[in-house]
Amino acid sequence: MVLRPPVEPMLAQARDSLPPASALPGELIFQPKWDGYRAILFTPWPAPGPVLLQSRRGALIQARFPDLVRDAARLPAGLVLDGELVIWAGKQLSFEALQRRAASRGRTAARLAEELPAHFVVFDALQVDGQELLRAPYGDRRARLEALFAERHLTDPWSLCPETTDAALAKEWFTTWTEVPGIEGLIIRGSQQRYLPGARALIKIRRRSTTEGVVGAITGALRRPQSLLLGRYDQQGVLRPVARSAQLHPNHVRHIADQLTPAAPGHPWEGVRFTTTWGSRTPLDVVLVEPELVAEIDVDTAQDRGVWRHPARFVRLREDMVPGDVAAFGQGAVPAAG
């Protein structure tokens, strides 16, 4: 069977700590988790044809990345690679630049390809020389990938994702590599795993830290809030939205509801349009509240211009703090005091 788009990528389930050695088939293999756009690249087979680039959701996006398509001439026919689209800004990754590339069209896409060249970090081979490898164990697929990079002398924009079977080294990566914007944590695979499209059969661990935000709005109702929208004051004293919590645990709902105050006229978020998820256009219904409560939240490293892209975990209300105690907008994940 020759693979053609759309192909569902194999996904990962979140964990808070390293799993036991028996968690996945075969030996555990650790890779850095990249903060980019998941993509699958197809070179034509068996007849000549275009290079295709598929997003995680199945959309074809090769027109937005003409630089990668041009350089794919170095790749053999009949290849299907699973990886992460990233853009380097100096020594760190820029998710903002990647968003601009992903939204570009036509002449803008061509211009941005020169200004903000994309890179493709490859971590799996689903097909080589027209031979589908989904049923092959990961160790065999990795060997085919390494041979491809060696034989073709592949360099930028193609990168082979580093990996290790040494858990101690993986912990060191988790501690040091995640200090650089663009590396979120670890992805863990099993050396004997088959590729299971659409299944959450891998494991991911994100580096997290605690910080605080001012509660400026909620979803749900005042007497039964479902999630919190949090902000920080910028240098001009304007409360800027920076995070949204995941759904509140029932144990927290009543305590928070007892302390919420309906917003008075002139709330700083009057007229602000919120959406259901990062990058979505679907509006989110919120209830504005007086920005007088401070919440401690657990966040990961995925941040764009001071705003966390993934839902935060609510930890507790910081009743010992007032909004003025919270770190300024854009200051990042500052460890919570106390």
NUVEX-381424 format. One record per residue (C-alpha): residue in three letters; x negated, y, z. Coordinates in steps of 0.5 Angstrom, whole numbers, padded with zeros to 4 digits, always signed. Each point is the difference from the previous one (the first is absolute). Layout:
% residues N
ALAXYZ...
//
This chain:
% residues 338
MET+0000+0000+0000VAL-0003+0007-0002LEU+0002+0005+0005ARG+0004+0006-0002PRO+0002+0006+0004PRO+0004+0001+0004VAL-0004-0004+0005GLU+0002+0000+0007PRO-0006+0001+0005MET-0002-0004+0006LEU+0002+0004+0006ALA-0003+0001+0007GLN+0004-0001+0007ALA-0002+0005+0005ARG-0004-0002+0007ASP-0003+0004+0005SER-0006-0005+0001LEU-0005-0005-0003PRO+0004-0006-0001PRO-0003-0007+0002ALA-0004-0004-0005SER+0006-0005-0001ALA+0005+0006-0002LEU-0001-0001-0008PRO-0002-0006-0004GLY-0008-0001-0001GLU-0005+0005+0003LEU+0002+0007+0002ILE-0003+0005-0005PHE+0000+0008+0002GLN+0001+0005-0005PRO+0000+0008+0002LYS+0008+0003-0001TRP-0001+0005-0005ASP+0005+0006+0000GLY+0002+0001-0007TYR+0005-0003-0005ARG+0001-0007-0001ALA-0001-0002-0008ILE+0000-0006-0004LEU-0004+0001-0007PHE+0001-0005-0006THR-0005+0000-0006PRO+0003-0003-0006TRP+0001-0007-0002PRO+0000-0004-0005ALA+0001+0005-0005PRO-0003+0007+0000GLY+0004+0005+0004PRO+0000+0006+0005VAL-0002+0000+0007LEU+0005+0000+0005LEU+0000+0002+0007GLN+0006-0001+0005SER+0002+0003+0006ARG+0002-0004+0006ARG+0007+0001-0001GLY-0001-0002-0007ALA+0000+0006-0004LEU-0005+0001-0006ILE-0005+0006+0002GLN-0006-0001-0005ALA+0002+0006-0004ARG-0001+0004+0007PHE-0007-0003+0000PRO-0003+0001-0007ASP-0007+0000+0003LEU+0001-0008+0003VAL+0003-0002-0007ARG-0006+0003-0004ASP-0005-0004+0005ALA+0004-0006+0000ALA-0003-0001-0007ARG-0006-0003+0004LEU+0004-0006+0003PRO+0002-0006-0004ALA+0006-0002-0003GLY+0005-0004+0004LEU-0001+0003+0007VAL+0005+0002+0006LEU-0003+0003+0006ASP+0003+0002+0006GLY-0003+0006+0004GLU+0001+0007+0002LEU-0001+0007-0003VAL-0004+0005+0003ILE-0003+0007-0001TRP-0006+0002+0003ALA-0001+0007+0003GLY-0008+0000+0002LYS-0001-0005+0005GLN+0008-0001+0002LEU+0006-0002-0004SER+0005+0005-0002PHE+0008-0003+0000GLU+0002+0007-0002ALA-0004+0000-0006LEU+0002-0007-0001GLN+0008+0002+0000ARG-0002+0006-0005ARG-0003-0005-0005ALA+0006-0005+0001ALA+0005+0006-0001SER-0003+0002-0006ARG+0002+0000-0007GLY-0003+0001-0007ARG-0005+0006-0001THR+0000+0000+0008ALA-0002-0007+0001ALA-0005+0001-0005ARG-0003+0006+0003LEU+0000-0003+0007ALA-0003-0006-0002GLU-0006+0004-0002GLU+0000+0004+0007LEU+0002-0005+0005PRO-0002-0007-0003ALA+0003-0006+0002HIS-0003-0006+0003PHE+0003-0007+0001VAL-0002-0005+0006VAL+0001-0007-0002PHE+0001-0005+0005ASP+0004-0006-0004ALA+0000-0003-0007LEU+0007-0003-0002GLN-0003-0002-0007VAL-0006-0001-0003ASP-0001-0001-0008GLY+0007-0001+0000GLN+0000-0005+0005GLU+0005+0001+0005LEU-0003-0001+0007LEU+0006+0001+0005ARG+0000-0007+0003ALA-0008+0000+0001PRO-0003+0001+0007TYR-0002+0007+0001GLY-0007-0002+0001ASP+0000-0003-0007ARG+0003+0007-0003ARG-0005+0004+0004ALA-0006-0004-0004ARG+0003+0001-0006LEU+0000+0008+0001GLU-0007+0000+0003ALA-0002-0004-0007LEU+0004+0006-0004PHE-0004+0005+0004ALA-0006-0003-0001GLU+0000-0002-0007ARG+0003+0007-0003HIS-0004+0004+0005LEU+0006+0004+0002THR-0001+0006+0004ASP+0005+0007+0001PRO+0005+0000-0001TRP+0001-0007+0002SER-0002-0002+0007LEU+0000-0007+0003CYS+0003+0000+0007PRO-0005-0002+0005GLU+0002-0006+0005THR-0003-0004+0005THR+0002-0006+0004ASP-0004+0003+0006ALA+0005+0002+0005ALA-0005+0004+0004LEU-0002+0004-0006ALA+0008+0001-0002LYS+0001+0003+0007GLU-0006+0005-0001TRP+0003+0002-0007PHE+0006+0001+0003THR-0003+0005+0005THR-0005+0003-0004TRP+0003+0000-0007THR+0007+0003+0002GLU-0003+0006+0002VAL-0001+0002-0007PRO+0007+0003-0003GLY+0002-0006-0005ILE-0001-0006+0004GLU+0006-0002+0004GLY-0002-0007+0003LEU-0001-0007-0002ILE+0003-0005-0004ILE+0000-0007+0001ARG+0000-0006-0005GLY-0001-0007+0001SER-0005-0004-0005GLN+0005-0005-0001GLN+0006+0004-0002ARG+0004+0000-0006TYR+0002+0007-0003LEU+0007+0000+0002PRO+0004+0006-0004GLY+0004+0004+0005ALA-0001-0004+0006ARG-0003+0004+0006ALA-0005-0006+0001LEU-0006+0005+0001ILE-0002+0003+0007LYS-0001+0008+0001ILE-0003+0004+0006ARG+0000+0007+0000ARG-0004+0004+0004ARG+0004+0004+0005SER+0000+0006+0005THR+0005+0004+0004THR+0001+0007+0000GLU+0006+0005+0001GLY+0005+0004-0004VAL+0006+0004+0002VAL+0007-0003-0001GLY+0003+0005-0005ALA+0006-0004-0003ILE+0003-0007+0001THR+0004-0005-0005GLY+0006-0003+0003ALA+0004+0004+0005LEU-0002+0004+0006ARG+0003-0005+0005ARG-0003-0006-0004PRO-0007+0002-0004GLN-0002-0005-0004SER-0007+0003-0002LEU-0004+0006+0001LEU-0003+0006-0004LEU-0006+0003+0003GLY-0004+0006-0002ARG-0006+0004+0002TYR-0001+0008+0000ASP-0005+0003-0005GLN-0004+0006+0001GLN+0006+0005-0002GLY+0004-0004+0006VAL+0004-0003-0005LEU+0003-0007+0002ARG-0002-0005-0006PRO+0003-0007-0001VAL-0006-0005+0001ALA+0003-0007+0001ARG+0006-0004+0001SER+0001-0006+0005ALA+0002-0007-0002GLN+0007-0002+0003LEU+0000+0002+0008HIS+0001-0006+0004PRO+0006-0001+0004ASN-0003+0001+0007HIS-0003+0007-0003VAL+0007+0003-0003ARG+0004+0002+0007HIS-0006+0003+0003ILE-0002+0004-0006ALA+0008+0002-0001ASP+0000+0002+0007GLN-0005+0006-0002LEU+0002+0002-0007THR+0002+0007-0001PRO+0004+0002-0006ALA-0003+0005-0004ALA+0001+0007+0001PRO+0001+0005-0007GLY-0007+0001-0003HIS-0003-0007+0001PRO-0007+0000-0004TRP+0003-0006-0004GLU+0007+0003-0002GLY+0000-0001-0008VAL-0006-0005+0000ARG+0002-0006-0004PHE-0002-0007+0003THR-0001-0006-0004THR+0001-0007+0002THR-0007-0002-0001TRP-0007+0003-0002GLY+0000+0001-0008SER+0008-0001+0000ARG+0005+0005-0003THR+0006-0003+0004PRO+0002+0005+0005LEU+0000-0002+0007ASP+0006+0003+0005VAL-0003+0003+0006VAL+0002+0003+0007LEU-0004+0006+0002VAL-0002+0001+0007GLU-0003+0005+0004PRO-0008-0001-0001GLU-0001-0001+0008LEU-0002-0007+0001VAL-0007-0003-0002ALA+0000-0008-0002GLU-0006-0004+0000ILE-0001-0004-0006ASP-0004-0006-0003VAL-0002+0002-0007ASP-0005-0003-0005THR-0005+0003-0004ALA+0004+0002-0006GLN+0001+0007+0000ASP+0000+0005-0006ARG-0001+0008+0002GLY+0002-0001+0007VAL+0006-0005-0001TRP+0001-0007+0002ARG+0002-0004-0006HIS+0003-0006+0004PRO+0005+0000+0005ALA-0003+0001+0007ARG+0001-0005+0006PHE+0003+0004+0006VAL-0003-0001+0006ARG+0003+0004+0006LEU+0002+0008+0001ARG-0006+0004+0003GLU+0004+0003+0005ASP-0006+0003+0003MET-0001+0004-0006VAL+0003+0006-0004PRO+0000+0001-0007GLY-0006+0005+0000ASP-0004-0006+0003VAL+0000-0003-0007ALA-0006+0000-0005ALA+0001+0005-0005PHE+0003-0002-0007GLY-0006-0004-0004GLN-0004-0002+0005GLY+0001-0007-0001ALA+0001-0006+0005VAL-0003+0003+0007PRO+0000-0005+0005ALA+0006+0001+0005ALA-0002+0003+0007GLY+0002-0003+0006
//
